[in-house]
Amino acid sequence: MSLRPSRPLTLRLAATLATAWVCAIAATAAPREKVLHNFSCTPDACAPQATVVMDGRGNLYGTTSGGGSAGGGAVYQVSPSGRWTESVIYSFTGSGGGNPYAPLTVDNGSLYGAAKDGGSYDYGTAFELSLGSNGWTESTLYSFCPGGGYCPDGQDPWAGLVMDRKGDLYGVTRFGGHQGTCGVAFELTSNSSGWSESVIHTFANGNSNDACQAYFAPVFDKTEQHLFGTGEYGGPDDLGAVFEISRTTGGAWKERVLHSFQGQSKGDGALPYGGLVFDHAGNLYGTTTEGGPTGQGTVFKLAPAAHGRWKETILYDFPDCSIGCYPQGTLAIDKSGALYGIAGGGNDCDGVACGLIFKLAPHPGGKWKYGVLYKFTGSDGEWPQGGVILDKQQKHLYGATEYGGAYGYGVVFEITP
């Protein structure tokens, strides 16, 4: 089974016309990159598909789709104890899940996540890892698709989980729901007898206007009354959509599509393989892996407009793979509103593109300036996955690559801009 997601970074090099109204240049100052860990595979973790998360003490945590003691994936910790050290804190064996593709959520010393395979019915799980005196203990919160068939409760959760202030968890599945093709959004709540799952929206079956196949976790607004996310497919052109799921006064949830992508022919993005991030003003930002004037992907903004509508603006379209193309993953945003993300292109790694980290910064007059922060070379990582995160001081970026490094199984990296 391939360890790569269904729509990976497209590995082709092309050069086309740059967008006139955006300054697209490679950064002149070279940020410093440090490899914090080289994955070596079983019994070590290997091939991370997700970016990392950080706890309050500066420890990094992540999942890998391969490796671990049983070869079914792992959860790892990288700690800054004088020098960075890595340890596998849980290896998936099937019963508690398998082959996770999603990042983790940290809360009060516990880690929460989802695995796309395994569990009681082999359709994936939501799980918790708790740290005790004897180390980390895994608990399966929910195993998807107990009834089989089309899995009306969802199946194959590729995305991570998001937690509200009450401690309830929310997520999306790639498949399941009506006819099993577009997935669901779900809520997990705890009570005295354990955790229970409820479907808060079933995505429509590639019809119409609804989103379809969400690969990244949704994000709450400040009120926690609205969840926002992307479906890689769906919309009238089946090129992806941005959705909102809102709590109603009766306690139910209602979904609507905020934007349907129209693709290259209409100057819009296509196929958003990444999540969303808010700025302080309530605007949303994301990427599309394809589309835009050159067909090589976009960075977009969605701003609230009159009558509950949202207005989409393309901030940047990728014109030349040498400085980035086919972006994916969730963006990070700093206090100044600058965006950081991952893309394909860059250096050549034995006939394929190594991938890179980019920065897109707002400038006066509504313009945005694009720069390449770092191009991977293979020995320091290849194919960054899931996006990057900023530390609390906003001095460093952290992430993981699926391949490259000393053993070819990926790395955890730190970049100092």
C-alpha positions as CSV (number, residue, x, y, z in Angstrom):
1,M,0.0,0.0,0.0
2,S,1.3,3.4,-0.9
3,L,2.2,5.7,2.0
4,R,1.3,8.8,-0.1
5,P,-2.0,10.6,0.1
6,S,-4.4,10.3,-2.8
7,R,-3.5,13.7,-4.1
8,P,0.2,14.2,-3.3
9,L,2.4,17.1,-4.3
10,T,2.6,16.8,-8.1
11,L,6.2,16.3,-9.1
12,R,6.7,18.1,-12.3
13,L,8.8,21.2,-13.2
14,A,7.3,24.0,-15.2
15,A,7.9,27.6,-15.9
16,T,5.0,29.9,-16.8
17,L,4.1,33.6,-16.6
18,A,4.1,35.2,-13.2
19,T,1.1,37.0,-11.8
20,A,1.6,40.7,-12.4
21,W,0.0,42.1,-9.2
22,V,1.9,39.9,-6.8
23,C,5.7,40.2,-6.3
24,A,6.9,36.5,-6.5
25,I,10.6,36.3,-5.6
26,A,12.8,33.9,-3.8
27,A,14.0,35.1,-0.4
28,T,17.5,36.4,-0.5
29,A,18.4,35.6,3.0
30,A,18.7,31.9,3.6
31,P,17.0,30.8,6.9
32,R,18.7,28.1,8.9
33,E,17.3,24.6,8.9
34,K,18.1,22.0,11.5
35,V,17.1,18.3,11.3
36,L,15.8,17.4,14.8
37,H,15.4,13.7,14.0
38,N,16.0,11.3,11.1
39,F,13.4,8.5,11.0
40,S,14.8,5.0,10.5
41,C,11.6,3.0,10.4
42,T,10.6,-0.1,12.3
43,P,10.9,-0.1,15.3
44,D,11.2,3.7,14.8
45,A,8.4,5.7,13.2
46,C,8.7,6.5,9.5
47,A,7.0,8.3,6.6
48,P,5.0,11.1,8.4
49,Q,2.0,12.4,6.5
50,A,1.2,15.0,9.1
51,T,2.9,18.0,10.6
52,V,3.8,18.2,14.2
53,V,2.1,19.8,17.3
54,M,3.8,21.4,20.3
55,D,2.9,21.3,24.0
56,G,3.5,24.0,26.6
57,R,7.0,22.6,27.4
58,G,8.2,22.7,23.8
59,N,7.9,19.0,23.1
60,L,6.9,18.1,19.6
61,Y,4.5,15.3,18.8
62,G,3.4,13.7,15.5
63,T,2.1,10.6,13.8
64,T,3.5,8.5,11.1
65,S,1.7,6.2,8.6
66,G,4.5,3.6,8.8
67,G,6.9,2.2,11.2
68,G,6.5,1.5,14.9
69,S,7.1,-1.9,16.4
70,A,4.3,-3.5,14.4
71,G,4.8,-1.6,11.1
72,G,1.3,-0.1,11.3
73,G,2.3,3.5,12.2
74,A,3.3,5.3,15.3
75,V,3.0,8.3,17.5
76,Y,6.4,9.9,18.3
77,Q,7.7,12.6,20.6
78,V,10.7,14.9,20.0
79,S,12.0,16.6,23.1
80,P,14.4,19.6,23.5
81,S,16.5,18.1,26.4
82,G,19.8,19.8,25.7
83,R,19.8,18.2,22.3
84,W,16.6,17.1,20.5
85,T,15.8,13.4,21.2
86,E,13.0,11.3,19.7
87,S,11.1,8.4,21.1
88,V,8.1,6.3,19.9
89,I,5.4,6.6,22.5
90,Y,2.9,4.4,20.8
91,S,2.9,1.8,18.0
92,F,-0.3,1.0,16.3
93,T,-1.2,-2.7,16.1
94,G,-4.6,-2.6,14.5
95,S,-7.0,-2.8,17.4
96,G,-6.5,0.8,18.4
97,G,-6.1,2.0,14.9
98,G,-3.6,2.0,12.1
99,N,-1.7,4.1,9.5
100,P,-2.6,7.6,10.9
101,Y,-2.3,10.4,8.4
102,A,-3.5,13.2,10.7
103,P,-1.8,15.6,13.2
104,L,-2.5,15.4,16.9
105,T,-4.4,17.7,19.3
106,V,-2.8,18.4,22.7
107,D,-4.9,19.1,25.8
108,N,-3.9,18.9,29.5
109,G,-1.2,16.4,28.9
110,S,-3.2,14.1,26.7
111,L,-2.9,13.6,22.9
112,Y,-6.0,13.1,20.7
113,G,-6.0,11.9,17.1
114,A,-7.5,9.8,14.5
115,A,-6.2,6.8,12.5
116,K,-7.6,6.1,9.1
117,D,-7.4,2.3,9.4
118,G,-7.8,-0.3,12.2
119,G,-10.2,-0.4,15.1
120,S,-12.9,-2.9,15.9
121,Y,-14.2,-2.8,12.3
122,D,-11.1,-1.8,10.4
123,Y,-12.6,1.5,9.3
124,G,-10.5,3.8,11.5
125,T,-10.6,5.1,15.0
126,A,-10.5,8.2,17.2
127,F,-8.0,7.7,20.1
128,E,-6.5,9.3,23.2
129,L,-3.0,8.9,24.5
130,S,-2.6,9.7,28.3
131,L,0.7,10.1,30.1
132,G,0.9,8.3,33.5
133,S,3.6,7.0,35.8
134,N,4.2,4.0,33.5
135,G,4.3,6.0,30.3
136,W,1.8,6.6,27.6
137,T,-1.5,4.6,27.5
138,E,-3.8,4.5,24.4
139,S,-7.5,4.5,24.7
140,T,-9.8,4.0,21.7
141,L,-12.6,6.6,21.9
142,Y,-14.5,5.4,18.9
143,S,-14.3,2.8,16.2
144,F,-16.0,3.8,13.0
145,C,-18.6,1.9,11.0
146,P,-19.9,-0.7,13.5
147,G,-22.7,-1.6,11.1
148,G,-20.6,-2.1,8.0
149,G,-22.2,-1.2,4.6
150,Y,-21.9,2.4,3.7
151,C,-20.8,3.5,7.2
152,P,-23.4,6.2,7.9
153,D,-21.3,7.3,10.9
154,G,-18.2,7.8,8.7
155,Q,-15.2,5.8,7.7
156,D,-11.5,6.5,7.1
157,P,-10.8,9.6,9.2
158,W,-7.7,11.1,7.5
159,A,-8.1,14.4,9.3
160,G,-7.2,15.2,12.9
161,L,-9.6,16.3,15.7
162,V,-10.4,19.7,17.1
163,M,-11.5,20.2,20.7
164,D,-13.9,22.8,22.1
165,R,-13.7,24.4,25.5
166,K,-16.1,21.8,27.0
167,G,-13.7,19.0,25.9
168,D,-15.9,17.7,23.1
169,L,-14.1,16.6,19.9
170,Y,-15.0,17.2,16.3
171,G,-13.7,15.8,13.0
172,V,-14.4,14.7,9.5
173,T,-14.1,11.5,7.6
174,R,-13.0,11.0,4.0
175,F,-15.7,8.4,3.2
176,G,-18.9,7.2,4.7
177,G,-22.3,8.8,4.9
178,H,-24.7,8.6,2.0
179,Q,-23.5,5.9,-0.4
180,G,-20.1,6.0,1.4
181,T,-18.4,8.4,-1.0
182,C,-18.2,11.9,0.5
183,G,-17.8,11.5,4.3
184,V,-19.3,13.1,7.4
185,A,-18.6,15.7,10.0
186,F,-18.9,14.2,13.5
187,E,-18.9,15.1,17.2
188,L,-17.5,13.0,20.0
189,T,-18.8,13.6,23.5
190,S,-17.8,11.9,26.8
191,N,-20.1,10.7,29.6
192,S,-20.0,8.3,32.5
193,S,-20.1,5.3,30.1
194,G,-17.5,6.5,27.7
195,W,-17.5,8.4,24.4
196,S,-20.3,8.5,21.9
197,E,-20.3,9.7,18.3
198,S,-23.0,11.7,16.5
199,V,-23.0,12.8,12.9
200,I,-23.5,16.6,12.6
201,H,-23.4,16.7,8.8
202,T,-23.4,14.2,6.0
203,F,-21.7,15.5,2.9
204,A,-23.7,15.2,-0.2
205,N,-22.8,12.6,-2.8
206,G,-20.8,14.5,-5.4
207,N,-23.9,16.2,-6.7
208,S,-24.3,19.5,-6.4
209,N,-23.0,22.1,-4.3
210,D,-21.8,20.4,-1.1
211,A,-18.2,19.7,-0.1
212,C,-16.9,16.1,-0.5
213,Q,-14.0,14.2,1.0
214,A,-12.5,16.4,3.7
215,Y,-8.8,15.5,4.4
216,F,-8.0,18.1,7.1
217,A,-9.6,19.0,10.4
218,P,-12.1,21.9,10.5
219,V,-11.4,25.0,12.6
220,F,-13.6,26.8,15.1
221,D,-14.2,30.5,15.1
222,K,-13.8,32.4,18.4
223,T,-17.4,31.7,19.5
224,E,-17.1,28.0,18.9
225,Q,-20.5,28.2,17.3
226,H,-19.1,27.6,13.8
227,L,-16.8,25.1,12.2
228,F,-15.0,25.9,8.9
229,G,-13.3,23.4,6.7
230,T,-12.5,22.3,3.1
231,G,-13.5,19.4,1.0
232,E,-11.0,18.5,-1.7
233,Y,-13.9,17.6,-4.0
234,G,-17.5,18.8,-4.3
235,G,-19.1,21.9,-5.6
236,P,-20.8,22.3,-9.0
237,D,-17.5,21.6,-10.8
238,D,-16.3,18.9,-8.3
239,L,-13.1,21.0,-7.7
240,G,-13.6,21.4,-4.0
241,A,-15.4,23.7,-1.6
242,V,-15.1,25.6,1.7
243,F,-17.9,24.8,4.2
244,E,-19.3,26.1,7.4
245,I,-21.2,24.0,10.0
246,S,-23.0,26.1,12.6
247,R,-24.8,25.3,15.8
248,T,-28.5,26.2,15.7
249,T,-30.7,27.4,18.6
250,G,-32.1,24.0,19.0
251,G,-28.7,22.4,19.4
252,A,-28.6,20.8,16.0
253,W,-26.0,21.7,13.3
254,K,-26.6,23.3,9.9
255,E,-24.1,23.3,7.0
256,R,-23.6,25.7,4.1
257,V,-20.9,26.1,1.4
258,L,-19.1,29.4,1.5
259,H,-17.1,29.0,-1.7
260,S,-17.0,26.4,-4.5
261,F,-13.7,26.4,-6.5
262,Q,-14.0,26.8,-10.2
263,G,-10.5,25.9,-11.4
264,Q,-7.9,27.2,-13.8
265,S,-10.3,28.1,-16.7
266,K,-12.0,30.7,-14.5
267,G,-8.8,31.9,-12.7
268,D,-9.8,30.2,-9.4
269,G,-8.1,27.5,-7.4
270,A,-9.0,23.8,-7.4
271,L,-8.7,20.8,-5.1
272,P,-8.0,22.3,-1.6
273,Y,-5.8,19.6,0.0
274,G,-5.3,21.5,3.2
275,G,-7.1,23.1,6.2
276,L,-8.0,26.7,7.0
277,V,-6.5,29.3,9.4
278,F,-8.1,32.5,10.8
279,D,-6.5,35.9,11.2
280,H,-7.4,38.3,14.0
281,A,-10.0,40.0,11.8
282,G,-11.9,36.8,11.2
283,N,-10.7,36.2,7.6
284,L,-9.9,32.6,6.5
285,Y,-6.8,31.5,4.5
286,G,-6.0,28.3,2.7
287,T,-4.4,26.7,-0.3
288,T,-5.5,24.8,-3.4
289,T,-3.2,22.2,-4.8
290,E,-4.2,23.0,-8.4
291,G,-5.9,25.7,-10.3
292,G,-5.1,29.4,-10.6
293,P,-3.9,31.0,-13.9
294,T,-1.0,28.5,-14.3
295,G,-2.8,25.5,-12.9
296,Q,-0.1,25.0,-10.3
297,G,-2.1,26.0,-7.2
298,T,-3.1,29.1,-5.2
299,V,-3.1,30.7,-1.8
300,F,-6.6,32.2,-1.1
301,K,-8.4,34.4,1.4
302,L,-12.1,34.3,2.3
303,A,-13.4,37.5,4.0
304,P,-16.9,37.9,5.6
305,A,-19.1,40.1,3.4
306,A,-22.6,41.5,3.5
307,H,-25.6,39.3,4.1
308,G,-23.6,36.4,5.5
309,R,-21.7,35.9,2.3
310,W,-17.9,35.4,2.0
311,K,-15.7,36.9,-0.7
312,E,-12.8,34.9,-2.1
313,T,-9.6,36.6,-3.2
314,I,-6.6,34.8,-4.7
315,L,-3.5,36.2,-2.9
316,Y,-0.9,34.3,-4.9
317,D,-0.8,31.8,-7.8
318,F,2.3,29.7,-8.2
319,P,4.0,30.5,-11.6
320,D,7.2,28.5,-11.5
321,C,8.0,25.2,-9.8
322,S,11.6,26.3,-9.2
323,I,10.1,28.7,-6.5
324,G,7.2,26.5,-5.5
325,C,4.1,24.9,-7.0
326,Y,1.2,22.6,-6.0
327,P,0.9,23.7,-2.3
328,Q,-0.8,21.6,0.2
329,G,-1.4,21.4,4.0
330,T,-2.6,24.0,6.5
331,L,-0.9,27.4,6.6
332,A,0.6,28.9,9.8
333,I,0.0,32.6,10.5
334,D,2.1,35.0,12.6
335,K,1.2,38.1,14.5
336,S,1.9,40.3,11.5
337,G,-0.5,38.3,9.4
338,A,2.2,36.6,7.3
339,L,1.5,33.1,6.1
340,Y,3.8,30.1,6.0
341,G,3.2,27.0,4.0
342,I,4.6,24.0,2.1
343,A,4.8,23.4,-1.6
344,G,6.3,21.2,-4.2
345,G,9.1,22.3,-6.6
346,G,12.4,23.6,-5.5
347,N,15.5,21.4,-5.8
348,D,15.8,18.1,-7.6
349,C,15.9,14.9,-5.5
350,D,16.8,12.1,-7.9
351,G,14.4,13.2,-10.6
352,V,11.6,14.5,-8.4
353,A,11.1,17.8,-6.6
354,C,12.3,18.0,-3.0
355,G,9.7,20.5,-1.8
356,L,10.1,23.8,0.0
357,I,8.8,26.2,2.7
358,F,7.3,29.6,1.6
359,K,6.3,32.8,3.2
360,L,3.5,35.1,2.0
361,A,3.5,38.5,3.7
362,P,0.9,41.3,3.5
363,H,2.2,44.7,2.1
364,P,0.5,48.1,1.9
365,G,-2.2,48.5,-0.7
366,G,-3.5,45.0,-0.4
367,K,-0.5,43.4,-2.1
368,W,1.3,40.3,-0.9
369,K,5.0,39.4,-1.2
370,Y,6.0,35.8,-1.8
371,G,9.4,34.4,-0.8
372,V,11.0,31.0,-0.5
373,L,12.2,30.4,3.0
374,Y,13.9,27.1,2.5
375,K,14.4,24.5,-0.3
376,F,14.9,20.9,0.8
377,T,17.8,19.0,-0.7
378,G,17.0,15.4,0.2
379,S,19.6,14.8,2.9
380,D,17.8,17.3,5.1
381,G,14.3,16.1,4.2
382,E,12.1,15.6,1.1
383,W,8.4,16.2,0.6
384,P,7.2,18.3,3.6
385,Q,3.7,17.1,4.7
386,G,0.7,18.7,6.4
387,G,2.1,22.2,6.8
388,V,4.3,23.9,9.4
389,I,3.7,25.4,12.9
390,L,5.2,28.3,14.7
391,D,6.4,28.2,18.3
392,K,4.9,30.6,20.9
393,Q,7.7,33.1,20.4
394,Q,7.3,32.9,16.7
395,K,11.0,32.4,16.2
396,H,11.0,29.0,14.7
397,L,8.9,26.9,12.3
398,Y,8.6,23.1,12.8
399,G,7.3,20.4,10.5
400,A,8.0,16.9,9.1
401,T,8.9,15.5,5.7
402,E,7.6,12.2,4.4
403,Y,10.9,11.2,2.7
404,G,14.6,12.1,2.8
405,G,17.0,12.5,5.7
406,A,19.8,10.1,6.7
407,Y,17.7,7.0,6.1
408,G,15.2,8.1,3.5
409,Y,12.2,7.7,5.8
410,G,11.6,11.4,6.6
411,V,12.7,13.9,9.2
412,V,11.4,16.4,11.8
413,F,12.9,19.8,11.1
414,E,13.2,23.3,12.6
415,I,13.6,26.4,10.4
416,T,14.7,29.7,11.8
417,P,13.5,32.4,9.4
